[in-house]
Amino acid sequence: MTPEERRQFVLDHRTAIFGYGRAQHGPAMSIVFYSSEPEEIVVSTMAERAKAKAVARNPKVSLCVLDEQWPPSYLQVYCDAEIDTNFDFVVDVMMRIAGVMAGTPISDDVRPMVEEGARTEKRVALRLRPYATFYTPPRHVHQESDINRGLLHETSASVPW
């Protein structure tokens, strides 16, 4: 996958597994909807949720972007994260992600309800700036004839975003 194809994969999809280090125990993972631009991915969460607390402790996070098709393929994205508490931006992110979830942009008519929800839930936005990816081309078996000498896995490595 070229750098352009990796960026396009992230732009074309909407769900990911958000990975972060916990204060105790092993790493944690959470499925999230996200919105993206070529150099930034945004996620909405509550200030008191573990994702926000983890980013405050350590800004290194990962996203495993899913294609939502079977058999699944994915792209691992390593990011530097920061918490953004600017209320207008937080609401903008919530509106964008609601549009991602719905498959169409959300009307500004519902913005007051989204603002109310942001206040009540004490929402923040997580700004993720990718710096590297990890990609292994998927190898799938759809039928018995797919099991042949060409069905070999490759090793992978992190590559710059």
Helices and strands as residue ranges (DSSP letters): H 3-12, E 15-20, E 28-33, E 35-37, E 40-46, H 50-57, E 60-66, E 74-84, H 87-102, G 108-110, H 111-121, E 123-134, G 144-146, E 158-160
